[in-house]
């Protein structure tokens, strides 16, 4: 097992954002974390990546506790977090944004070149705009850039927070096709937080449903997609 989150609790003052949340991600699989706004999905990813510290519980990466590790060490150990809102560095070019993702890893030119080639193969538009400022890209291109930047850390697990947010439907389909292609080609494990539950369940192996800070359902993604409760609450069926 790559990642194991066990009974984590996170509080913002007197507000409990996560209450005894447990889930896991195995090597090579896509796991979706779905739920409504304010359910705690983004908090869960931020806690795993070290941006927020849990008040209790354990986060294990390859069997080792990491809930108190520095953010830089977590990235270097193989967890990459692509945050909600893309957060592209506006003053940097596309290439400089991508290279910033490699800052925490040892510099080996051949590996860097290989990883850039993979990013440009997945997202050809980035190679066409390599000298443009990150701020000048469209929303879809900025999301490609944010994912590419995360891939440049050469992760074993990629955490994606709302990759479809604010994108046109046709761009959303293309984005999810690329996420699925990435998993199939590289066997990279992916933890996907996504409000578009239908698309998330379609490409995922397993899923967990988070509501008001607690996991209320879990199982194979295909089974959850057929669950009447999920269909009514998240799929509009």
C-alpha positions as a Markdown table, in Angstrom:
| # | Residue | x | y | z |
|---|---|---|---|---|
| 1 | Unk | 0.0 | 0.0 | 0.0 |
| 2 | Unk | 1.4 | 3.4 | -1.0 |
| 3 | Unk | -0.8 | 5.7 | 1.1 |
| 4 | Unk | -2.8 | 5.0 | 4.2 |
| 5 | Unk | -4.8 | 7.7 | 6.0 |
| 6 | Unk | -6.1 | 6.5 | 9.3 |
| 7 | Unk | -8.6 | 8.2 | 11.6 |
| 8 | Unk | -7.3 | 11.7 | 10.9 |
| 9 | Unk | -9.0 | 14.7 | 12.5 |
| 10 | Unk | -8.4 | 18.3 | 11.5 |
| 11 | Unk | -9.9 | 21.3 | 13.2 |
| 12 | Unk | -10.1 | 25.0 | 12.3 |
| 13 | Unk | -10.6 | 26.5 | 15.8 |
| 14 | Unk | -13.8 | 25.0 | 17.1 |
| 15 | Unk | -14.8 | 23.7 | 13.7 |
| 16 | Unk | -14.0 | 20.0 | 12.9 |
| 17 | Unk | -13.2 | 19.8 | 9.2 |
| 18 | Unk | -12.2 | 16.1 | 9.2 |
| 19 | Unk | -13.6 | 13.7 | 11.7 |
| 20 | Unk | -11.9 | 10.3 | 11.8 |
| 21 | Unk | -11.3 | 10.0 | 8.1 |
| 22 | Unk | -9.7 | 6.8 | 6.8 |
| 23 | Unk | -8.9 | 5.8 | 3.2 |
| 24 | Unk | -6.0 | 4.4 | 1.2 |
| 25 | Unk | -4.4 | 4.4 | -2.2 |
| 26 | Unk | -2.5 | 1.4 | -3.7 |
| 27 | Unk | 0.2 | 1.5 | -6.3 |
| 28 | Unk | -1.1 | 2.1 | -9.9 |
| 29 | Unk | -4.7 | 2.9 | -9.0 |
| 30 | Unk | -6.9 | 5.9 | -9.4 |
| 31 | Unk | -8.9 | 6.7 | -6.2 |
| 32 | Unk | -11.6 | 9.4 | -6.2 |
| 33 | Unk | -12.6 | 11.4 | -3.2 |
| 34 | Unk | -16.0 | 12.9 | -4.0 |
| 35 | Unk | -18.5 | 15.0 | -2.0 |
| 36 | Unk | -20.2 | 18.4 | -1.9 |
| 37 | Unk | -18.7 | 21.8 | -1.3 |
| 38 | Unk | -17.3 | 22.1 | 2.2 |
| 39 | Unk | -17.2 | 18.3 | 2.8 |
| 40 | Unk | -13.5 | 18.4 | 3.6 |
| 41 | Unk | -12.0 | 17.1 | 0.3 |
| 42 | Unk | -9.4 | 19.9 | -0.1 |
| 43 | Unk | -8.5 | 19.7 | 3.6 |
| 44 | Unk | -7.8 | 16.0 | 3.2 |
| 45 | Unk | -5.3 | 16.6 | 0.4 |
| 46 | Unk | -3.7 | 19.6 | 2.2 |
| 47 | Unk | -3.2 | 17.4 | 5.3 |
| 48 | Unk | -1.6 | 14.6 | 3.3 |
| 49 | Unk | 0.8 | 17.0 | 1.6 |
| 50 | Unk | 1.8 | 18.6 | 5.0 |
| 51 | Unk | 0.2 | 22.0 | 4.4 |
| 52 | Unk | -2.2 | 21.3 | 7.3 |
| 53 | Unk | -1.3 | 19.3 | 10.4 |
| 54 | Unk | -3.9 | 16.8 | 11.7 |
| 55 | Unk | -4.9 | 17.1 | 15.4 |
| 56 | Unk | -4.9 | 13.3 | 15.6 |
| 57 | Unk | -4.6 | 10.2 | 13.4 |
| 58 | Unk | -1.9 | 8.9 | 11.2 |
| 59 | Unk | -0.8 | 9.4 | 7.6 |
| 60 | Unk | 1.5 | 6.6 | 6.3 |
| 61 | Unk | 3.5 | 6.7 | 3.1 |
| 62 | Unk | 4.9 | 3.3 | 2.2 |
| 63 | Unk | 4.4 | 2.2 | 5.8 |
| 64 | Unk | 6.1 | 5.3 | 7.4 |
| 65 | Unk | 4.3 | 8.0 | 9.4 |
| 66 | Unk | 4.6 | 11.3 | 7.5 |
| 67 | Unk | 2.1 | 13.5 | 9.3 |
| 68 | Unk | 4.9 | 15.6 | 10.9 |
| 69 | Unk | 7.2 | 15.7 | 7.9 |
| 70 | Unk | 8.2 | 18.9 | 6.2 |
| 71 | Unk | 6.3 | 19.7 | 2.9 |
| 72 | Unk | 9.6 | 19.6 | 0.9 |
| 73 | Unk | 10.4 | 16.2 | 2.2 |
| 74 | Unk | 7.0 | 14.9 | 1.4 |
| 75 | Unk | 7.3 | 16.1 | -2.2 |
| 76 | Unk | 10.8 | 14.6 | -2.4 |
| 77 | Unk | 9.5 | 11.3 | -1.1 |
| 78 | Unk | 7.1 | 11.0 | -4.0 |
| 79 | Unk | 3.8 | 12.8 | -3.2 |
| 80 | Unk | 2.8 | 15.6 | -5.6 |
| 81 | Unk | -0.1 | 17.9 | -4.9 |
| 82 | Unk | -1.7 | 19.8 | -7.8 |
| 83 | Unk | -3.9 | 22.3 | -5.9 |
| 84 | Unk | -7.3 | 23.7 | -6.6 |
| 85 | Unk | -7.2 | 26.9 | -8.7 |
| 86 | Unk | -4.0 | 25.9 | -10.6 |
| 87 | Unk | -1.8 | 28.5 | -8.9 |
| 88 | Unk | 0.4 | 29.0 | -11.9 |
| 89 | Unk | 3.3 | 31.3 | -11.2 |
| 90 | Unk | 2.3 | 34.4 | -13.2 |
| 91 | Unk | 5.8 | 35.9 | -13.5 |
| 92 | Unk | 7.3 | 32.7 | -15.0 |
| 93 | Unk | 7.2 | 31.2 | -18.5 |
| 94 | Unk | 5.6 | 27.8 | -19.2 |
| 95 | Unk | 9.1 | 26.2 | -19.1 |
| 96 | Unk | 10.0 | 28.0 | -15.8 |
| 97 | Unk | 6.8 | 26.9 | -14.2 |
| 98 | Unk | 7.5 | 23.3 | -15.2 |
| 99 | Unk | 11.0 | 23.4 | -14.0 |
| 100 | Unk | 9.9 | 24.8 | -10.6 |
| 101 | Unk | 8.2 | 21.5 | -10.1 |
| 102 | Unk | 11.6 | 19.7 | -10.2 |
| 103 | Unk | 13.1 | 21.9 | -7.5 |
| 104 | Unk | 12.8 | 19.4 | -4.7 |
| 105 | Unk | 14.4 | 16.5 | -6.6 |
| 106 | Unk | 18.0 | 15.8 | -7.4 |
| 107 | Unk | 19.0 | 17.4 | -10.7 |
| 108 | Unk | 19.8 | 14.8 | -13.4 |
| 109 | Unk | 19.5 | 16.3 | -16.8 |
| 110 | Unk | 18.6 | 13.1 | -18.6 |
| 111 | Unk | 15.7 | 12.4 | -16.2 |
| 112 | Unk | 14.5 | 16.0 | -16.4 |
| 113 | Unk | 14.6 | 15.8 | -20.2 |
| 114 | Unk | 12.6 | 12.5 | -20.1 |
| 115 | Unk | 10.0 | 14.0 | -17.8 |
| 116 | Unk | 9.6 | 17.2 | -19.9 |
| 117 | Unk | 9.1 | 15.0 | -22.9 |
| 118 | Unk | 6.4 | 13.1 | -21.2 |
| 119 | Unk | 4.6 | 16.3 | -20.2 |
| 120 | Unk | 4.8 | 17.7 | -23.7 |
| 121 | Unk | 3.5 | 14.4 | -25.1 |
| 122 | Unk | 0.6 | 14.4 | -22.8 |
| 123 | Unk | 0.0 | 18.2 | -23.3 |
| 124 | Unk | 1.3 | 19.2 | -26.7 |
| 125 | Unk | -0.1 | 22.8 | -26.3 |
| 126 | Unk | 2.5 | 23.4 | -23.5 |
| 127 | Unk | 5.4 | 22.6 | -25.9 |
| 128 | Unk | 3.9 | 25.2 | -28.4 |
| 129 | Unk | 3.8 | 27.8 | -25.6 |
| 130 | Unk | 7.0 | 27.1 | -23.8 |
| 131 | Unk | 8.2 | 30.7 | -23.8 |
| 132 | Unk | 4.9 | 32.3 | -23.0 |
| 133 | Unk | 4.1 | 33.6 | -19.5 |
| 134 | Unk | 2.0 | 31.2 | -17.5 |
| 135 | Unk | -0.6 | 34.0 | -16.9 |
| 136 | Unk | -1.3 | 34.3 | -20.6 |
| 137 | Unk | -2.6 | 30.7 | -21.0 |
| 138 | Unk | -6.3 | 29.8 | -21.1 |
| 139 | Unk | -7.9 | 28.1 | -18.1 |
| 140 | Unk | -7.5 | 24.7 | -19.7 |
| 141 | Unk | -3.9 | 25.3 | -20.6 |
| 142 | Unk | -3.1 | 26.5 | -17.1 |
| 143 | Unk | -4.6 | 23.3 | -15.7 |
| 144 | Unk | -2.3 | 21.3 | -18.0 |
| 145 | Unk | 0.6 | 23.4 | -16.8 |
| 146 | Unk | -0.3 | 22.8 | -13.1 |
| 147 | Unk | -0.5 | 19.0 | -13.7 |
| 148 | Unk | 2.7 | 19.1 | -15.7 |
| 149 | Unk | 4.5 | 21.0 | -13.0 |
| 150 | Unk | 3.5 | 18.4 | -10.4 |
| 151 | Unk | 4.7 | 15.6 | -12.7 |
| 152 | Unk | 8.1 | 17.2 | -12.9 |
| 153 | Unk | 8.7 | 16.2 | -9.3 |
| 154 | Unk | 8.6 | 12.6 | -10.6 |
| 155 | Unk | 5.9 | 11.5 | -8.1 |
| 156 | Unk | 4.7 | 8.0 | -7.2 |
| 157 | Unk | 1.3 | 9.5 | -6.2 |
| 158 | Unk | -0.3 | 12.5 | -7.9 |
| 159 | Unk | -3.0 | 14.3 | -5.9 |
| 160 | Unk | -5.3 | 16.4 | -8.1 |
| 161 | Unk | -7.7 | 18.9 | -6.5 |
| 162 | Unk | -10.6 | 19.8 | -8.7 |
| 163 | Unk | -8.9 | 19.6 | -12.1 |
| 164 | Unk | -12.1 | 20.3 | -14.0 |
| 165 | Unk | -13.0 | 23.5 | -12.0 |
| 166 | Unk | -14.0 | 26.3 | -14.3 |
| 167 | Unk | -13.3 | 24.5 | -17.6 |
| 168 | Unk | -15.6 | 24.0 | -20.6 |
| 169 | Unk | -17.2 | 20.6 | -21.0 |
| 170 | Unk | -15.1 | 19.6 | -24.0 |
| 171 | Unk | -11.9 | 20.6 | -22.2 |
| 172 | Unk | -13.0 | 18.6 | -19.1 |
| 173 | Unk | -13.4 | 15.5 | -21.3 |
| 174 | Unk | -9.9 | 16.0 | -22.7 |
| 175 | Unk | -8.5 | 16.6 | -19.2 |
| 176 | Unk | -9.9 | 13.4 | -17.9 |
| 177 | Unk | -8.7 | 11.5 | -21.0 |
| 178 | Unk | -5.2 | 12.7 | -20.2 |
| 179 | Unk | -5.4 | 11.7 | -16.5 |
| 180 | Unk | -6.5 | 8.2 | -17.5 |
| 181 | Unk | -3.8 | 8.0 | -20.2 |
| 182 | Unk | -1.2 | 9.0 | -17.6 |
| 183 | Unk | -2.3 | 6.3 | -15.2 |
| 184 | Unk | -2.4 | 3.6 | -17.9 |
| 185 | Unk | 1.0 | 4.5 | -19.4 |
| 186 | Unk | 3.0 | 5.1 | -16.3 |
| 187 | Unk | 1.1 | 3.2 | -13.6 |
| 188 | Unk | 1.2 | 6.4 | -11.6 |
| 189 | Unk | -1.2 | 6.3 | -8.6 |
| 190 | Unk | -3.7 | 9.2 | -8.6 |
| 191 | Unk | -5.8 | 10.6 | -5.7 |
| 192 | Unk | -8.5 | 12.6 | -7.4 |
| 193 | Unk | -10.7 | 15.2 | -5.6 |
| 194 | Unk | -13.5 | 16.2 | -7.9 |
| 195 | Unk | -17.0 | 17.7 | -7.8 |
| 196 | Unk | -17.8 | 16.2 | -11.2 |
| 197 | Unk | -18.6 | 12.9 | -9.6 |
| 198 | Unk | -19.7 | 11.2 | -12.9 |
| 199 | Unk | -16.4 | 11.8 | -14.6 |
| 200 | Unk | -14.4 | 10.9 | -11.5 |
| 201 | Unk | -16.2 | 7.6 | -11.0 |
| 202 | Unk | -15.9 | 6.8 | -14.7 |
| 203 | Unk | -12.1 | 6.8 | -14.6 |
| 204 | Unk | -11.4 | 5.7 | -11.0 |
| 205 | Unk | -10.9 | 2.2 | -9.7 |
| 206 | Unk | -12.2 | 3.0 | -6.2 |
| 207 | Unk | -13.9 | 5.9 | -4.5 |
| 208 | Unk | -14.7 | 7.4 | -1.1 |
| 209 | Unk | -17.6 | 9.7 | -0.4 |
| 210 | Unk | -16.9 | 12.5 | 2.0 |
| 211 | Unk | -19.7 | 14.4 | 3.7 |
| 212 | Unk | -19.3 | 17.0 | 6.5 |
| 213 | Unk | -15.8 | 15.7 | 7.3 |
| 214 | Unk | -16.6 | 12.0 | 7.5 |
| 215 | Unk | -16.4 | 9.1 | 5.0 |
| 216 | Unk | -20.0 | 7.9 | 4.5 |
| 217 | Unk | -19.5 | 5.4 | 1.6 |
| 218 | Unk | -16.7 | 3.6 | -0.1 |
| 219 | Unk | -16.2 | 0.9 | -2.7 |
| 220 | Unk | -15.4 | 0.1 | -6.3 |
| 221 | Unk | -16.1 | 3.2 | -8.4 |
| 222 | Unk | -18.4 | 1.3 | -10.8 |
| 223 | Unk | -20.5 | 0.1 | -7.9 |
| 224 | Unk | -20.8 | 3.5 | -6.3 |
| 225 | Unk | -21.9 | 4.9 | -9.7 |
| 226 | Unk | -24.8 | 2.5 | -9.7 |
| 227 | Unk | -25.7 | 3.2 | -6.0 |
| 228 | Unk | -29.1 | 5.0 | -5.9 |
| 229 | Unk | -27.9 | 7.3 | -3.1 |
| 230 | Unk | -24.9 | 8.4 | -5.2 |
| 231 | Unk | -27.0 | 8.8 | -8.3 |
| 232 | Unk | -29.5 | 11.0 | -6.6 |
| 233 | Unk | -27.1 | 13.1 | -4.6 |
| 234 | Unk | -24.2 | 13.5 | -7.1 |
| 235 | Unk | -25.1 | 12.3 | -10.5 |
| 236 | Unk | -28.5 | 14.0 | -10.9 |
| 237 | Unk | -30.2 | 10.7 | -11.9 |
